Amino acid sequence: MNKKKNLIIILARKGTKNITRQNIRLVNGKPLIYYIIRKCQAISSANIFISTDSEEIKELAILYGVNWLDRPKKLTKDNTPIEKIVHNSLIQLEKENINYKKCLVLNPHYPLIQTETINKFFSKLNNKIDTVYGFEKDNEIEYNEIDKKLKLKSIRKNIVEKWKIVSFNCKPFLLKRKFSNSKYGIELKKEEKFSPESYHDFGNLENILGRKKILARVDGSKSIGLGHIYNMLTILNQFRNEEILILMDKEKSLGKEKFKENLYNVKLFKNKKEVFSEIKKFKPNIIFNDILNTNQKYMKELKKEEKFLVNFEDLGEGRKYADLIFNPIFSTKSKLLNENYGSEFACVRDEFRIFERSKIRKKIKKISITLGGVDDDNYTHKIIQIIYENKILKDITINIILGFGFNIK
């Protein structure tokens, strides 16, 4: 008898029609099948079996600590129904007196599926729901179906495509030898749907699996302004392949909408415990701190996480624990080995990179005045008042630019 109630069957035959040796082709030094195996091994409630006709894949199963089931040649064709493969696997196990309550069928072609999603396929099954499909749904695009005569046949909305991912209760399946015509499903996340269908896709997959995670700890408020927000946006917009999380203090989250406008994932915290909880959950490779002067206690705790730490505009005692420090608006005669001071390390926003440098005019015609995103002390009004009262800058157009954090009437 088997102690675990759940079973995961990974379908991995020898040949595929598009790519040779697809399931064992190396991706960042590991065979493709390795990634789905590792995700499944994080599920403590399930045993893992690979259904295969390949001796190489059987050896890999042993190498990575999972079981394998021999798949008959008649069940290795492109059009072989999944139900037949799964039924064959369950019968093999039944003959060995190994039985399971629930089963999930997965495919190595979806190496980015998350452990959280795998767990859902088991948890959604119950007495009323005996089959759950993985699917992709597109609510936005209308598909025009055209017949052989190139005439519009129909318009189909909300297209749902089932994937080769399905979970089911074993007992009813063994009785009927097929999945129920279930309307229950779990929509796969955008990043989970990626499946290498060409050699070019394998290159893209290597980039995705090899990408780093960056956590940006940044604050914005009336008192400290929005400089840190725009500084961090400028830096993060230079990254192309990394996974990024913005972490902000709930009391200093002015500017969070700017990150959301740029499609960054933003999370807010209430206390230090939540900060480190998010760090452990996200598991970043690099942590950016753009929160002004850091203290030793905070940085010491970060150092224990063994992440690469990069601090910006930091003159605090905690900066000595950072791996890199950039202080473009400060200067000093003595600095740490990993500190960088001066304007050459300033972050130049994209707006200033695009336009060519203007020639300095002999006669001034226009002046723009801006004091950042907040100007909490309302220096803008004081400057305008001085200009007006002293009747200076006559015949000159003055443009006042206010930040979105300015709300003084």
N, C-alpha and C positions, 0 to 999 in steps of 0.2 A: 504493500500500500504506500501511497505517497502522502507526506506530511503537508506539503504545500497544496493549496486549493486551486491555484491559477497556473495556466500554461501559456507560454509564448512560443509560437511556431514562426520561424523565419524562413521564408521561401527563397532558396538560393540554388538555382540549377546551374549546370556547367556552362551552357551557351546562351547567348542572347543575340537577337538579330541585328542590333545596331552597333554594338561595341564588343570586340573580342575580349574574353576573360573579364567581363565587366565587374563581377562581384569580387574578384581578387586583384583587380588593377590597383596599383599603389596610389594613394592620395596622401601627400605629405609623409611618405615613408611607411604608411600602413595600408593594408588592403581595404577596399571600400566596405566590406562586410564588418570589419573591426568596429566601425563607429556605431552601427546599430546594436551590435553585441554589447558594447560598453554602456549604451543607454539602457538596455534591458537589464543588465546586471545590477543597476541601481534600484530595481524593483524587487524588494526582499520577499514579496509574497508569491513570486512566480518562478517556476522552473523554465529553462530555455532549451528548445530543441531546434536544430536546423534541418529542414527537409531538403535533401540534395542528392544529385546523382554524380557529384564530383568528388574524386578521391582527395584532391587538393583542399577542397572546402572542408571535408571531414577532418583532415589533419589540422586545419586552422581552428576548427571547433575544439579539438582536443587542446591545442596550444593556448586558446583563450578561455578554457575552463567551462565550456558548455557541451551539451549533448548533440548527437546527430541522429537522423532517421534516414534510412535508405529510400530514395524515391525511384520507383520503377520507371523504365524508359518510356513506357506508354503514357506516363504522366508528365513528360518534359516538353511537350509541344507548346507552341505559342498560344494556341486556342484551348488548351486544357483548362476546364473550369476549376476555380480555386476550391470549390466544394469537394471535388474528387480527390485533390491532393490532401486536403485537411482530413477527410474521412479516412483515407489510407493511413495517415499519420496516427490518428486516434485509435484505429484498429490495431496497429502495431503496438502501441502502448498498452492497450487493453489486454492483449495477449500476454504481456509481461506483468499483468495485474497492476497496472499503473493507470489511475483514473483521476480526472480533474473536474472541477465544478464549472470553471470558466476558462475560455481560451481567447487569445488575441493573435491574429495573423498579421505579420509585418513583412516588410520588404527592405532589403539592403539599399534599394534605390532612393530611400528617403532618410539619409543619414542625419538630417537636421531636426528630426522630430524630437520633441522635448520629453523628458521623463515625466513631467507634470501631465502632459497629454496622454502618455501611455497609461498612467494611473487612472485617468478619467474613463478610458475605454473599459476598464474593469469595474469601476465604481458605479457607472451608469446602468450596468446590468442588474436586473432583479426579476421577480416572479412575473411581472407584467411586460418587461422589456427584455426579450431574449436575444436580440441582435442589434448591434450598433455599428454603423458605417462611418468611416472617415470621408469627408467630402470637401469640395471647394464650391463656393457659391459666389456668383457675380451679380450684384443687384443693379449695377450702374450701366452696364453695356447691353444694348439690345442686339441680338443676333438675327440677321436676316438669312433665312434658309432659302436657297435658290435651287430650283430643279434643273434637270438636264437641258431644258430648253432656255435656260438662263432667265426664267421668269420668277418673280417673287412668289414664294409659296406660302410663307407664314412668318410671323414675327414671334420669337420666343423670348420671354423675359425670365429673369431669376434662374438662369441655367444652373443646375446642380450636377456635378460630376462626381461619381463615386470613385474612390481610390482603392488600391489593393491593400487596404487596411480595414479590418473588420474584427469585432469582438462578438462573442456569442456564448450562450449557456450550452454546455456540452451535451447534457441529457436529451433535450428536444432535438438538437442537431443530429445526434446519432440515430434517433428514431426516424427522422424524415430524410436524412442524408442531404439536406440542403439548408441554406440560411432562410430565415423567414423574410417575407416581403416587408421589411421594417421601414417605417418612416422616421426612425430615430437615428440621429447622427451627430457627430462632433465635427465642427468646422475647423480644419487645420489652419494654423496661423500662417501668415504670408511667408515667413522665412522657412517654415516646415515643409512647404510644398515643393521646394527645389529638388529636382531629380535630374541627374546627369544623363542626357539622352544623346550626347555627342562627345567627341574627344575635346572639343572646345569647352563644353560644360565641365569637364573634369578639371580644366585649368581654373575655371571660375570657382568650383567647389574648393580647390586648394586655397584660393584667396580667402574664401569665407571661413573655412576651418582654421586658417592661420592668422585670422585677424585678432588684434588686441582689444581688450576692454579698457575704456577710459572712464573714470568717475571724476566729474568736475564738481568740487565743493566751492560754491560761489554765493555771495550775498549781495543784495541790493535793497536800499531803504532811503528814506528822506534824509537821514543823517549822513550816511556814507555815499549817497549818490548812486548813479548807474554806470560809472566807469568800469567797474568789475564785470558787469554784464556784457557790455560791448567789447571789452578786452577779451573775455572768454569766447564770445561769439566769433570774433576775428580769428582766434587760434583754432577753435574747433572746426570752423568752416574749411580749414586747410586739409583736414583728414578725409580720406576717401573710402576706406575700407573698415575702419574701426567701429566697434559697438560702443555707444556713448550714453552715459546716464548723468543728468544734472541733479545735484542734491543741494537743496536750499533750506535754510532756517525758515520755519513758517512765519516768524515775526520779522524776517528780513527777506521777504520773497518778492519785493517790488522788482518787476522786470521779468518775472517768470513767463509772462505771455510772449515776450520777445523770443525766448527759447522755443516755445510751442509754435510760434509762427514759422520758425526755421525747422520744424518737425523733430525737435529733440524731445526725448523722454524726460520728464521732470517729476521728481518726487520731493515732498516736503517732510521735514522732521520737527518734532516738538522738543526733544532732549537728546543728550549725548548718547544715551543707550540706543536710540533709534538710528543715529548716525552709523554706529558700528554694526548694528543689525543689518542695515542696507548694504554696507560694505561686504559683510560676510555672505549675504544673499547674492549680490551682483558679481562678486569675485573679480574685481578689476585687476589688470596688470599694472596700470598707472593711475595715480591719484593727483589731480591738479587742485591746489589750494589757492583761491583768489579771494581771501577773506581778511585782508590787512594783517596786522601783526599777530602771529600765532604764539601760543604759550607752550612751555615745555611739556606739560602734562598731556595735552592733546597730541602733540607730535610724537612723543614717546610711545603712546598707545598705537598711533598709526604705524610707527616703525615696527611694532610687534607683528603687524599683519604681513610684513615682508613684501610690500609693494614698492614700486619706484615712485618717489615723492617729488613733485615739482611745485614750488611755491612762487607766487607773484606778488610784487609790492609788499614785501615782508621784511620788517626790521625787528621783529619780535625775537625773544629768547628761543623760541621753538624752531627757528629757521635752521639752526645748526644740525638738526636731524633730517633735513631735506636732502635729497640727492642733487637737486639743482634749484637755484634761486635766481629769479630775474627781477631786478629793480631798476627799470629804465628811467624813472623820474627822480631817483635819488643818486647821490654821489658820496663817496667815502675814500679816505686815504688808506684805511686798512680793511681788507675784506677776507672772507673765507675762501678757500680754494674753489668751492663750487658755486660762488656768487658771481653774478654778472650785472654790472652797473652801467648806466649811460644810455643815451638816446639811440645808439645803434641796436639796442635790444627792444626798442619800442615796437608795439604791434600796430602796423599801419593798416587801417581799415580798407576794405575793397574799394570804397568810393574814391579814395585818394589814389589808389593804384591805377584806376581806369583813365582818369583825366590827365592830360599833359599839364606840366607846370605853366602857369600863366606868366606872361611878361609883366614886369612892374611898370605901371603907368606913371607918367610924370604928374598928371593931374588926377586927383582922386574923384571918382564919380559915385561909387557905391561902397558902402561898408556893411558887413554882416556882423552881428553881435550874437554870440551864443555862450551860455555858461553851463553847458552840460545838460543832463537829462532831468535834473531836479531843481537846482538853485533854490534850496530851502530858505536861504537868507534874503532872497529877492534882490540880489545885486543887479539884476537886469533893470528893475524899476529905478534903482539909484543912479545907474549910468544914464538912463534916458532922461531922468530929472536934471542931472548935471548938464547934459547937452542942451536941454530945453531952456533951463534957467539962464545959462551963460550965452545962449544964442550962438553956439559954435556949430561948426560943420554945416553952414548954410549951403544951399544948392547941392546938397549931397543926399542921395537916397540911402536911407538906413533900413536894413532888413533885420528884424528881431526873430531869432529862431528859438522856440521854446521846446524843451524836452517833454516827453509824454508824462513824466513824473511831476511836472510843474502844475500846481493847482491853486496858486495864490491869485485871488481876484483883485 
